Amino acid sequence: MISGCIRAGLRRIWHGSAGFASAVLMLAPVPATAEQLDLDTGWSFWLAKDAPADPAWLKANPAGAESVVVPHSWPLTRGAGAEGVGWYARTLVVPDAIIGKHLELHFDAVFYAARVWVNGTLVGSHEGGHTAFDLDVSKVLKAGANRIVVAADDRPGFATIPGYAMRLAGSGNVWYDWWHSGGITRDVSLRIAERGLIRRQRIRQVLKADSATVTSGIAIENVDVTPHNYSLTTVAIDPDGRMVARAFAGLTVAASSAGTSDAELVIAKPQRWQIGAGKLYRIVAELRDEKGVVLDRREDTVGLRTLAIRDRRLYVNDVAVRLTGVTRHEDSPWEGAAETRGTILHDMRDLAALHVTLTRPVHYPQPQSVFDAADRAGMLLIPEIPIWQMTAAQLGDPRLLVRAKAMMAEMIAESGNHPSVLAWSVMNESEAATPQGLAFVKAMKAHINAIDPGRFVTFADSQIAERAVRVPALVEADFVMANAYFGTWSGGADKVGPWLDAFDKAYPDRMLVISEFGWPGPFSKDSASADVARTDNLKDQLAAFATRPWVGGAIFWSYADYRSNKNLFAGLADGYVDHGLVDPDRQRRPSYFAWEAANRAVSAKVDLTMAGETPTGFTATVLGAAKGGLPSYPLVGARLHWRAMGGDRVVLGEGEQALPVIAPGATATVSVSWSGRLTPVTVTVDILTAEGARAGGVVREYEPFKAGSAAFPPDPAQLPKDPS
């Protein structure tokens, strides 16, 4: 989802030094359209364990404050035991021209609990470390220098989310299994608007055989002291950049109030969003005042597709699919949890190269860059709020339910338009098989159904892998997710088959997604031997899952090692969990290549066309994956790229050709030719997805001078003797 804010007419000039930073807004004649100013640079930071607000800090930084840029996560440099209250401060110099306009601070995320002051006045607070929030600062910002102070408290509690993992109380370590990364962990900005703004749009869709109806519910806020008669223009732009539908509406909103307007857009012959081929439409809404002046603009992307579960199978656009993927923690040695877009895009492209079509993007709400990348790649996601390893007492705590509902609502408001969202997950590995667990799941499902009707609701459970019995809370879920570590935590690797059979008997009406499986390093003597076991485990477990058609998906844990104080090799209290296909620095292990080979949607073979001993072309046969296998889905929008290279490294020919839809069990052929000459030839064929990831391919080498060929020089000893 892209929040559109036109930035014309706004220039940024930065002045900074140790302990003091300021941003000066230099404005040309400012258009009425809402602006957004980046406030990521120029912050000072200091850590004060258990410290309440010191009134002096609201006016000046203490000695020893360091200069930082946000996103920032202080445990990255402060190390283990650095939890507490982190303080951030910066100076913002505001010109007279924007005083009197609507001004609000926007935080994409502050972990975990945030309090914000402007010029010594507390302007607001927020709880929940992975969702965005806005604070109206119109009345406290003044012309000239303004001091912004943010306190971020990363300490967990019994009913915080994430909080203490009390199911693990017996271990003496109740931290959750990823690092407690306090800080302003995502971007900060200042929004400038006048008279009215678009707060969000909520997009719904109904697809028919030859048309789609897209309804955009546009939430408008009148930020003026007088009522306004607004006009709204909403357009749909197709994946090729053409405007294909338009709607107009008028709306009267009272002073300092909000309203909603629905725009209905009918799109003829829609291009569908598919697995592996994320065709995206842009829905653009413009808000105007009575004089026709554009006040704000909002742009969201949407994929037109249908999702359904029938007879324990997942259907995308009425085609049954089985999907696989890899989880990814928001963590790296260079950024911690304060990820930049570059790191996210690197990892998401690597997930596409691993043929990921389904994943839980780990245990907490994700940055919008993750959803955007998944939308484009044609991946399905199951986002989750971080209720991890909690007891019945925690699930029954009314404070937890209030916080869970708020966090889920914020995640859905941010991310609910993304076509990549398959379902929302309400918790992980908590005590679901209790009355409190059942009540929590029922309450959360009703809450989600009210604000995002039609989307699936589920949660990840580990106890089901220990004993496959029917649990009421799992029956409430639209499909069951099981964390099943056969070979390690869940029992012997040979137990997976009997467990699957027991699940089938207990849940004959439920599709199963293996939400986690894999091989944790501490079950081996070292990292190298762990990866050997990991490779064998993923092959064997995938093969077992594939034999049960009601296993709709399997998700491997995990893409990369991540920082934690759990599941480490003996003697470590702070380190990286050895669990990934790549190490913390994204260096690929052998298991990476094993996963890639096991999850291809297509394969290919090449037959050369010969003129005697000279290759003059080839026919490539592209084969879909086994019908009903795991994974199993049609590859849409793919293309075949080929290159023929001579033995002297001269390119004999190269080209690219679009492929038809390659359904599981289906084939397609492509024939090409070039001007032949007698030389060794290497033919490389790559099958590329619509987004450009490699889905499969083959390399064929040919050596003309081989024994038995007409061109092969004979053995001199076998030549007839000279009669003379």
QUIZIJO-V680847 format. One record per helix or strand of 3 or more residues. SS is the DSSP state (helix for helix, strand for strand). FROM is the first residue (numbers start at 0). LEN is the number of residues. If there is no record, write none. Layout:
BEGIN
SS_FROM_LEN, SS_FROM_LEN
END
This chain:
BEGIN
strand_9_8, strand_19_8, strand_34_4, strand_42_6, helix_54_4, strand_65_3, helix_74_4, strand_84_10, helix_95_3, strand_101_6, strand_112_6, strand_120_7, strand_132_4, strand_143_10, helix_165_6, strand_187_6, strand_196_11, strand_210_11, strand_227_10, strand_242_11, strand_257_11, strand_280_8, strand_293_9, strand_306_4, strand_312_4, strand_318_8, helix_340_13, helix_367_10, strand_379_5, helix_391_4, helix_397_18, strand_420_8, helix_434_17, strand_455_6, helix_462_4, helix_471_5, strand_479_4, helix_492_14, strand_511_6, helix_520_3, helix_526_20, strand_550_6, strand_561_3, strand_574_3, helix_589_9, strand_601_10, strand_613_11, strand_638_8, strand_650_8, strand_666_7, strand_680_8, strand_693_9, helix_715_3
END
